[in-house]
């Protein structure tokens, strides 16, 4: 009954969601509707689903690992958001089908499972869609949660989850949880302990080092030499704080540059207006113009943030000064940059804890604390260099371990190769 009500509410919201998708993706109604309704699904024995941009790198790691192990199996990789779809398309080869995920309506998800011939469903992090999961169980398709995350707030809705989802006792063939705490929560939800492993965060494996050779000339043409700090994946309410911190930094280092990347590109106009109120005239990356000393550069394209992190003297990771759960700090740490993050980082608590313990990251309590840290850290080149080295070393030490934990049990669930041959080793290299 509750799942039926959920479905009715989703269908009522579908026209508005479709309009948003068309507006944000720049694609036609027909193309967007075809994907959201699950029509003309390509052959896909393995379906990997990620929520958005933040999970795209992890989905790419899984897709590449499965292709190395089982190149005979066609893959479908989906994202819920148009920005996530665009990022996946940029990361994955043309031989991998990339689409918007279907709406979680029974007909749409059954259509994808049936027409694609899906034999294994892999959900990255926590994408627990009631109708999709019910359809997979009905069809006898194993469901895997990779890099699974289940926060205390979600677990407090345990009764609601159990009413919406098929019985966890038979729903998940494998849960590779990010941490021991996540593993305990999945077991408390009802997943049998034998099907839960602690696999770690696939984002540790996800980011390749940015192509510094190709990016460097563009960067040097647009950004003058001097101190640069980058604020990545920011949300509404954070930009005003960051502009105030930049203003304070300019009193110490007059030529400093702030590179700011809103989490959602559709907010660029609002961020530009906020910058104007703070006394800045920001330059858009897409404009191709040079940023004046002391100015602000706004990233309005995909796939640029990691490369900008690699050019920064200091990185702030957004979604953390406002209650959005925070975003991935590993992307900055792996390129050897000191990291600041706010108090709201529940979505990456384990990564923050490990980086802070290693001396690679500092948690700031609020905007005032952020401004003080930026003001004092920037002139201290030795401390920044030491923090960067420690973060890069931690990431290097843990790379490979996550796939080593997740891939073997996942491969065991895949259908046999044509001709009945054994599975090839996947590996993480």
N, C-alpha and C positions, 0 to 999 in steps of 0.2 A: 504493500500500500504506500509506504513512504517513498519507495523507489519510483512508483508511478507518479506521485506528486512532484518529485524531483524532475522527472522527464517532462511533465507538462510545463513546469516553470522554465525549463531549458528551451523547449520549443517556442514558448511565448517570447523568449528573449532572442531567438535565432535571427529575426530580421535585423534587429539593432546590431547584433554581433557581426552579421554579414556585411552590413554597411561599414562598420569599423574596419573589418578586414580589407575591404576594397579600398577604403581611404588610405589605410596605412601601408598597404602593399603596392598600390599603384597598378594592380592587375584588374582585369575585367570581372564583372559579376559572374559570367558563365564559368570562367576558370576557377574562381574562388568557390562557387557553389558546387562545382564538380568534386572538388577535394573535400569540402566540408560535409557533403552528403555521401562520400565514400564511393562515388561512381568512377568507372573506368580505372579501377585499382590495378596497378601493375603487379606482375607475379612477384610474390614476396614470401618466401618460406620463413624468414625471420623478420619480425617487425620490432624495431627499436623506437621507443617514444621518449622525447625530452620535452620539457615544458617550454623553454624559451632560450634566449641567447646564453644565459648563465650555464645551462646544461648542455649546450651544443658541443662543446669541446669533449665532454665525457662521452656523449653519444658517438662522436667521431672515433674516439679511442676504441670503444666497443665494436663499432662497425669494422674498423680496420683489423682488429684482432680476429673477428669472426671470418673476415674475408681471407686473412692469412691461413686460418685453420681449415676453412671450408669454402674455398672459392667456387664450389659448384652450387651454392645456395644463394638465390637472389635475395637482396635485402631491401626493405622499406624503412626509411628513417623519417619520423614526423616530429613536428613541433606544434604547440598549441597557438603560438603567436606568429604573425607575419615576420616580425624581426628575427625570431628564432629560425623560421624556415629559410630566410635569406642567409643567415649565418651558416646554417647547415649546408646550403647549396654552395657556398663559398669554400667550405672546408672539405667536402666530399667529392670524389670523382663522379663524372657523369654516369658511370656504370651503376651507381647506387641511386635508387629512386628516392627523391625527397619531396614531401608534400606537407601541406597543412593537415593536422590531425582531423579526423571527422568529428562532428559534434557527437557528444556522448548520448546519442539517441539509439534505441535498439536496432532499427533498420540500418542506420548508417554504419554502426560498428560491425554488425553481422555481415553487411555487404563487403567491407574491407577484408574481414577474416575469410569469408567464403571465396570472393573473387580473387584475392591474392593467394589463396591456398596457404595461409599462414599456419606454420607448425610450431612456432615458438614466439611468445610475446615478452619483450624485455622493457620494463619501465625504469627510467633513470630517476633516481632520488625518490620523490613521493608523489607519483601521479596515480592516485587511487580513484579511478573513474568507475562508478557503480555499474553502469550498463555494459561497458567494455569488459569489465572483469566477469560479470555474469555471463556474457556471451562466450567468453573464452572458456569458462568452466563448462558451460553447456556443450561446447564443441570439443571438449577434451584437450584443449591446447594448454600446455604448461605455461605458467606465468612466473617470470623472474623479476625481482626488484634488485637493480644494480645500484650500488652506491646509495643504499636506502637510508633515508633520514625520516625520523618520526619524533617530532618535538613534544615536550610535555603538554603544550596547549592542545595539540592534535589528540594526544592520548586522553585528555580530559573529556573528549567527545567520544569516548570508546563505545558507549551505548548507541550513539547515533551512527557511528561507523559500522557497528555490527548489524544495525537495522538496514543500512543501505547496501552493504557488501555481502557477497556470498560468504559462507562460513570460512573464516581464516584457516580453520583446520584442514580444509581441502582446496583452498584457493591458490596458495603460493607453493610452487614447486621448489623455489629457492629464494631466500632473502639474503643478499650480501650487504649487510649494514655498514654504515660509515664508521661507527664506533661501538664500543661495548655497551654504552648507554642506549644507543639506538637499537642494538640487538635485543637488549632486555625489554624495551618497549614493544618491539614486534612480537616477542614471545608472550608478553602480557596481553597483547591484543588477541592472542589465540593461535599464532603460528607455531606449529610443533617445533621444539628446540632442535631436532635433528635437521631441520630445513633452514636454520638460521646460522649464518657465519658472519664473522666480523671481517669485512673485506677492506675497509678504508674508503677514502674519498677518491673517486676516479679523476677529479680535477687535478690531483697530484700528477697524474699521467698525461693530462690533456694537452697542456699548452706546449707547442713547439717553440724553440727560441725564435723570436721575430727575425724577419729577413732584414737585418741591419744594412746589408749592402745596398739593397734596392730602396730602402726607406731613407737612408741617410741624406742623399742629395736633396730630396724633397723637404726634409726637416730643416736642413741648413739654409735652404732658400727661403723658408717661411719664418724661422725662429732665430732671432739674433743670439750670438754667444752670450752666456751668462747663466745665472741660477734659474732653474726651471723646476716647478713642482706640479704634479699632476693629481687631479681629483677625479677618480673614476667611478662610474655607475652611481651618480648622484640622483637624489630624489627631491621632490618638492619640499621646501622648508630647509634644505641644506645649502642651496646656492648662496642665499643671503649671508649665511654664516661664513662660507668660504670666501666670499668677496670681502667681508670685513677682516678676515684673517690675512688676506692678500694685501689689503690696505696697510695693516700693521707691519707686514713683512717689508713693504716698500720703504717704510721709515728706516729700516736697517740696511736693506739692499735695494736701492732705488730702481735698478734695472730688471728686477726679478719678473719672471713670466709665470702666469697660472694657466695651465692647460686643463680644461674642464670638459668632462664627457658625461652628459646626462644619461641615465640608464635607458630612458625612452626617447628616441630622436624626435618624436612628435612634440616634445616639450621645448624644443629649441627656441621657438618664438617667445615663450614665457621666460626662459632663462635669459634671453637677450634683454628683455624688458627689465628683469631683475638686475642685470648687470648695469643697465642705464641708470636705474635708481641708485645704485652704489657708486656711480660716477665713472664707470668704465664703458668704453666703446668696443665690445668684443669683435674679434675677427673670426669668421667661419672658416674651417678648414677647406670647405668646398669652394670658397671664394678665391683661393690660391694666392692671397695677398700676404705680405710680410707683417708680422705682429710688431708693434712698436715696443721699445723697452718699457717695462713696467705694465704691459698690457695683458689681455686675456685672450686665449685662443679657445674656441668652442669646437669640439669634435662633432661633426654632424654626419659621419659615415661609419660603416661597419668595418671591423677588422683592423682598426688603427690603434686601439688602446694598448695592446701588448707592446707594440713598437714604440709608442710614446712613453710607456713605463720605462723602457730600456734607455731612454734619453733623459730621464728625470733625475733630479737630485734627491727627491723625497716624494712619496706617494701617500695620498689619503684615499681610503676605500670607502665608498659611499653606502647609502642605505643604512647607516649606523649611527648618525646623529639624530635621526628620526626613527620611530619604531617600525622599521621594515625588515629587520632581521640581518642586515649586512650582506655583503657580497664577497666573492672569493679573494682572500689576501695572498694566495699562493702565486697568482699570476705576476704580482709585483716582486714577491720574494725570490722567485726562480730566476729573475734577471738581475738579482743582486741589488735591490733597492730597499732602503729602510721604509717601513710601513707604519702609518698611523690609522687607527680605526676607532669609531665611536663606541658608546656603551651598548648599543642595540645590535648585537652580532650573534643572535641565537642560531641563525642558519649556518654559521661557520664557527661555532664555539670551539670545537676541537682544534681546528687549524689555528685559530687565534691563540689558544692556550699553548700549543706547541711552539709557535713562532715567538710568543712573548717569553716563554720559558727559555728559549734559545737566545734571547736578547736581540731579536730581529724586528720586533713589532712593539709598539706602545699603544695602549688603550687610553683614549682621552675621554674625560667624563662629559664634556660639553663644549660649546663653541669657544668659550673663554680659554679652556684648557688647550683646545686645538690651536688657537692663535698663539698662545705662549710657547707651545712645543715647536711650531713652525718657526717662530721668531728666534728661538734659542738653538734649535737643531741646525738650521741652514748654515750659520757661520761656522759650525763645528764639523768640519770635513772629516776629521778622524773618527768621530762617533758614528757619523752616517756611513762611512766606508765599512766600519766594523759591523754595524747592523746588517748592511747589505751582504757582506761575506757570510755571516752566520745564517741568514735566511736562505741564500743560494745553496749552502752546504747541507742544510736540513732537507731541502727539496731533493737534492741529488741523492741523498742517502735513502730516501723513501721511494724514489721512482722505481717502478717495476714490481714492487711488493703488492700493490693493489691488484694489478692484473693477474699476478701469480696466485692470489687468493680467490679471485672471482672467476677467472676463465675456465679452469678445469671442470668445476661442477656445472658451469653453464654449457660447456661443450658436450658434456655427458647427456644433456637433455635434447640436443639437436637430433633431427632425424638422420638415419644412416645415409651414407653417400650412395649414389647410384652404383649398383654393382656390389654393394655390401662391404666395401673396403673399410679399413679402420680409419678413425679420425686422425688427421695430422695434428701434430703438436702446434699449439697456437703461439705460446711465448709472448714476451712483452717487448722484445727488441725491435 
